[in-house]
Amino acid sequence: MKLNARTVLLTGASGGIGQALAREFAQRGAHLLLSARNVDKLATLGNELRALGIDVSVLSADLSSADGAERLAHAALSGGTPDLVVHCAGSMSFGCLETIPTEEITQLWQTNVIAPSLLTRALLPALRKQGHGRLVFVGSIFGSLAFPMYATYSATKFALRGFAEALRRELDGSGIGVTYVAPRYTRTPMNDGAPARIAQALSMQQDEPAMVARRIADAIERDRRDLFFGFGERIFVKLNAWFPWLVDRGLRAQTRRMRELEPATAGLPQ
Ligand SMILES: NC(=O)c1ccc[n+]([C@@H]2O[C@H](COP(=O)([O-])OP(=O)(O)OC[C@H]3O[C@@H](n4cnc5c(N)ncnc54)[C@H](OP(=O)(O)O)[C@@H]3O)[C@@H](O)[C@H]2O)c1
């Protein structure tokens, strides 16, 4: 689907990857419905893009509750049916599982899995009636390669990948395509603090949001079913599917190092 003159509903538009996606879609001539909780950030971004002649609307939405997703669908549909829906909103949690509060675990499942499911369900009747469209789910490489200290986050991204795959098959023949994208570590506010320190210490490959956004937009314009970032990461995903015990061993030293580097978990028994 070429992005020019298409209407795009983008969640997570105030974040690092979301803002970069909004700019990339704008450059390609799309009309934008930008959504997140932080309306000040969205307003600033909206003004920047309107100055370039882009048609932009801002839709405030809190996806941490079930009715947030449904309200967003209602608001988006009041101006017509979008051609493209990009589910980019997400939150992350890092640390040994014993240190993660209950609310954080439930909030991650709500934002990363339940919200995109409910938003998609609410939009589908209009998309089916329209007879075309594309749903894009921003997952993670951790949605195929579960990572220690990111157990809940990994689990939500595994779930999102499964949801996208099932939906692609369910919507076959409807004119509505599904793309799952799996970025690796990207320099955004999501990684502020311990994850950034750890990525630095472990010499992880780090991507810039603008590059990630460009490749996601290319994948959309080529109607790709999925996009996984990083050659090494893709190999690891295959290796993990066939020989998970090898990956268990490979990650042992990294897990020890992460525990040493993260003060909140360093004192826990092995
Ligand atoms: N950065 C990485 O290394 C990386 C790697 C792989 C995948 N990803 C995925 O890429 C996506 C974007 O992440 P990012 O790196 O751009 O992170 P980010 O800068 O922290 O942005 C997260 C976005 O999600 C929105 N969001 C979070 N909770 C929300 C809620 N309850 N309701 C509505 N919106 C909410 C935030 O908006 P408000 O706070 O304004 O609501 C923000 O726009 C996420 O799905 C993430 O899992 C990121």
PDBQT file of the ligand as one rigid body, heavy atoms in Angstrom, charges set to zero:
ROOT
HETATM    1  N1  LIG A 301      12.958   1.125  21.842  1.00  0.00    +0.000 N 
HETATM    2  C1  LIG A 301      13.244  -0.161  21.632  1.00  0.00    +0.000 C 
HETATM    3  O1  LIG A 301      14.384  -0.627  21.883  1.00  0.00    +0.000 OA
HETATM    4  C2  LIG A 301      12.199  -1.078  21.058  1.00  0.00    +0.000 A 
HETATM    5  C3  LIG A 301      12.624  -2.320  20.555  1.00  0.00    +0.000 A 
HETATM    6  C4  LIG A 301      11.679  -3.191  20.045  1.00  0.00    +0.000 A 
HETATM    7  C5  LIG A 301      10.344  -2.829  20.021  1.00  0.00    +0.000 A 
HETATM    8  N2  LIG A 301       9.956  -1.628  20.517  1.00  0.00    +0.000 N 
HETATM    9  C6  LIG A 301       8.524  -1.314  20.486  1.00  0.00    +0.000 C 
HETATM   10  O2  LIG A 301       8.312  -0.120  19.742  1.00  0.00    +0.000 OA
HETATM   11  C7  LIG A 301       7.128   0.535  20.224  1.00  0.00    +0.000 C 
HETATM   12  C8  LIG A 301       7.451   2.003  20.474  1.00  0.00    +0.000 C 
HETATM   13  O3  LIG A 301       8.425   2.067  21.503  1.00  0.00    +0.000 OA
HETATM   14  P1  LIG A 301       9.420   3.303  21.692  1.00  0.00    +0.000 P 
HETATM   15  O4  LIG A 301      10.772   2.755  21.734  1.00  0.00    +0.000 OA
HETATM   16  O5  LIG A 301       9.077   4.376  20.756  1.00  0.00    +0.000 OA
HETATM   17  O6  LIG A 301       9.045   3.694  23.192  1.00  0.00    +0.000 OA
HETATM   18  P2  LIG A 301       8.650   5.093  23.848  1.00  0.00    +0.000 P 
HETATM   19  O7  LIG A 301       9.486   6.176  23.323  1.00  0.00    +0.000 OA
HETATM   20  O8  LIG A 301       8.638   4.832  25.312  1.00  0.00    +0.000 OA
HETATM   21  O9  LIG A 301       7.144   5.297  23.342  1.00  0.00    +0.000 OA
HETATM   22  C9  LIG A 301       6.090   4.499  23.798  1.00  0.00    +0.000 C 
HETATM   23  C10 LIG A 301       4.805   5.036  23.210  1.00  0.00    +0.000 C 
HETATM   24  O10 LIG A 301       3.715   4.250  23.691  1.00  0.00    +0.000 OA
HETATM   25  C11 LIG A 301       2.745   5.130  24.251  1.00  0.00    +0.000 C 
HETATM   26  N3  LIG A 301       2.061   4.502  25.369  1.00  0.00    +0.000 N 
HETATM   27  C12 LIG A 301       2.626   3.838  26.416  1.00  0.00    +0.000 A 
HETATM   28  N4  LIG A 301       1.681   3.486  27.291  1.00  0.00    +0.000 NA
HETATM   29  C13 LIG A 301       0.497   3.946  26.797  1.00  0.00    +0.000 A 
HETATM   30  C14 LIG A 301      -0.843   3.914  27.256  1.00  0.00    +0.000 A 
HETATM   31  N5  LIG A 301      -1.184   3.346  28.422  1.00  0.00    +0.000 N 
HETATM   32  N6  LIG A 301      -1.811   4.495  26.502  1.00  0.00    +0.000 NA
HETATM   33  C15 LIG A 301      -1.501   5.092  25.325  1.00  0.00    +0.000 A 
HETATM   34  N7  LIG A 301      -0.247   5.157  24.830  1.00  0.00    +0.000 NA
HETATM   35  C16 LIG A 301       0.733   4.597  25.570  1.00  0.00    +0.000 A 
HETATM   36  C17 LIG A 301       3.535   6.345  24.725  1.00  0.00    +0.000 C 
HETATM   37  O11 LIG A 301       2.715   7.486  24.749  1.00  0.00    +0.000 OA
HETATM   38  P3  LIG A 301       2.260   8.312  26.053  1.00  0.00    +0.000 P 
HETATM   39  O12 LIG A 301       3.228   8.039  27.141  1.00  0.00    +0.000 OA
HETATM   40  O13 LIG A 301       2.215   9.735  25.575  1.00  0.00    +0.000 OA
HETATM   41  O14 LIG A 301       0.917   7.773  26.309  1.00  0.00    +0.000 OA
HETATM   42  C18 LIG A 301       4.555   6.475  23.614  1.00  0.00    +0.000 C 
HETATM   43  O15 LIG A 301       3.990   7.189  22.548  1.00  0.00    +0.000 OA
HETATM   44  C19 LIG A 301       6.681  -0.220  21.473  1.00  0.00    +0.000 C 
HETATM   45  O16 LIG A 301       5.629  -1.091  21.141  1.00  0.00    +0.000 OA
HETATM   46  C20 LIG A 301       7.928  -1.012  21.851  1.00  0.00    +0.000 C 
HETATM   47  O17 LIG A 301       7.621  -2.183  22.563  1.00  0.00    +0.000 OA
HETATM   48  C21 LIG A 301      10.853  -0.730  21.024  1.00  0.00    +0.000 A 
ENDROOT
TORSDOF 0
